[in-house]
Amino acid sequence: MPIASQTNIGKCAIDSPTPTQNNKPIDLIGEVPQLFAVMLAIGMQPISTATGNIGFGIAVVASLLRAPFLWRQWASVLNERWFQFLMAWLVWAWITLLWSPDVAFGIHQYKATRVLLWIPILWPLRHRWGHLVAAILVGTTIMVLIQASQMAFAWPISKFGIGAGLTTPTQTGLWAAISLSFWLIFIVIAGWQRALISLPLAVLAATGLVWSATRASVFGVMVELVIANIVLAITSKGWFNRAIIRCVVGVVILGGVLLIVPSTLKVKFEQAVVETKTAMRGDVPTTAEIRLAMWKMTLIGWKEKPIFGYGIGGIPSIAKNTAVTNPDTDMKTVTMIHSTYLSTLAETGLIGLGLLTTFIALFFMQAFQAVRENPVRVSAFGAAVVWFTAAAFDGYQQSGGFLSVGAIVMVLAVARVPAMVGSEIRN
């Protein structure tokens, strides 16, 4: 081989940052196999904790196999302002370990944030919006059928009780609420044939939500039915009537299921009303539900370190020194306080909460713009409303299951929908 040719080969090997073929990155498996793997992974998330973990692993491996081809797209997500502030919040949270009173516990809780890798995993596939949504709907339908089997035959058995599904009841309820947001848009975007198919599946999703007896997700759907449909009405010309129909159908479905389907949800809501009135009088709630007492304890503790916070893993230290009491629970043994935002405030201070709220504001600004571009994306916008609303009542940043739901929904809410979806809506 001529010396010049050898020199060129050597130069190519040095300059090329990825495996190449004819000076182009090698795509080891291609987009379609990756899409299939990711759809399978998403569909596995709602079914059980075990399948969710396996699915996440499948999605990671499929993406790594295409790494030489995808790295530029992964880099592009760093230009997204909402993602920059999400990462800034995450980095700050880990920095607070430097003054955390319990570093090991902080690491144990925040290791769940690894599932935010869903964002770069899905980013190169965001143009496959319809396929990704379909994977959610298939997985959540299987989840609700499992709940139905538990209600009818007491099988499969769950340690969380009948109707809880095979994950925690709160995670099951969150997935059901998310899927309901998507089913509702399908009822109004096309002809009566699709509406007839989507309507019973929307009812099924609402039934799964009620079976889970998850107040946070039910409240999230209520907020979604107001905010998402207002956004749809004001951003999309000619969609005012459809926004009204989507809202009315959602209210009828959720209200009907709440009235008809047996559940402990009604008792829980009545309990919450009593506790709220008690707290407003300045007393400590005395029922089995202690969220309000936890929040009071957390706010008192936050005032001691308002700017920088206690550090992640600091909630047990706040609890050990608290004067707040509850007759049903030893408050000094509390390790989590059932609120993403108050937990963030206490552990990472005003700096952490400021970064988190900035991320949320930037995210919804882009999601709002996405609805302006294509009204169908109001379903993902609404799903995000559900997630961020329900996060006020549980510690989502400490759970891989909850964070997986959020990361998947975030990408769908800001992603570009193919033009064919818009044409289907208009026809």
Phi, psi and omega in degrees: 000136179300151181299321180299320180294318179298321179296319179295320179297316179298319179297318180298318182295326181283316186284331186287123182277349183222162173303135185230159173220115186057043178064019177238145178301142179277125175261099191295323184238339180088165185290320185297312176300321178296317179300316179300316180296317181291320176299317177299317180297316179295316180298335180280341186299313185285343192288310178199167178296319181296312180294327177297316179295318178296316180299318179298319178297320178299316181296319180296313182298315180300322179289319180296327178295337178255011186307315180301333182270334189258352191298329178292323177291323176297321179294329183293332180293338178292343178276352180281122184300319181297322180290323178300317180285330174298315179293323178297319177298317182295316179297316179298319179302316180290328177298325182294350173301336182300330178239016178292139177286347180215083184299316182299318180292322178297316177296318180301319182285314188275358175295343177297338182293353177300334183287355172295352171299343174305328183295306176293332177297316184274340186304315179291347181253012186295337176287349176265040186310310183299321179294319181293320177296319179301321179297319176300314185291324176294313181297318180288329176294318175300318179301314182291326176295325174296317176300317180298321177296322177296319180292323185274321189236002183058034180212142357287151183286138176232140179292346180268357176107171181292134178088359182275349188078198182252006169248197175287153179302323181293322178288320176300315179297322180295315178298319179297319179295319178298314182295325178299322179300320179287317181299325183295326179288327180292336179292330187249356186268349185218198185286178185293335179296314179292325179297320180295329178282318185286327185300308180295330178288327174294319177297319179298318178297317179296324178296317176298323178297316181290320177301325181290341179056042182258104183296321184300316181288324176298315177297322177299319177295320178300316178294320179299317182298333177275302188291311184298321182284332172294315178300316179299318183292322186270344183259338191240111181299131179083004183253007182300311181297321180292325177296318178297315180297316180299318180294313182296315180298318178298317179296316181297315181297308183295316179297317179297316180294320178300324181282325190265318188280129178296134181192160175273005186297319181300316179297320180296319179294318178298321179297318180297321179297315179298316182295320180297317178297321179296315181295323180295336176279355179093005180267162175274131179304142185243012180265181182293332177280119188244015183305315183297322177294321177298317182293321177298315178301317183294318180295322177296317179293321181299325183298341179284330180221069191289329187274309186260344180078176181282342189097147181298140188089009185270352182301316179302326179291321175298318182294321182298330184257007185283150174258356179287135180236161176211131186293341183259348184216140173281103186297339181286351179257003182292136179241346174212153194241012174058045171196116179300318188284318178289325176296317177298318179299313184291320187272328183241003173071189179296330178296311180297315180294324178297317177296318181295314181291328176294316175304313182297317180297314180294322179298312183289333173297318179287322178295323176299316178297325179297323178292324177298322181287322181207113186301335182298336182286358175297337177295316177288323174302313179296321178298322177293322176300316178302312185296311183289332176289311181295335180297340178292344186245005176209159181273079185293329184291350181253010183228122178297326180296311180294318180294327177298315177303312183297315182297318179296314181295322181301313180297317180295328183286331182254357186283155176280131179269137178304150182300328182298329178294317179297321180292327177295323180294319185286338182279000000 
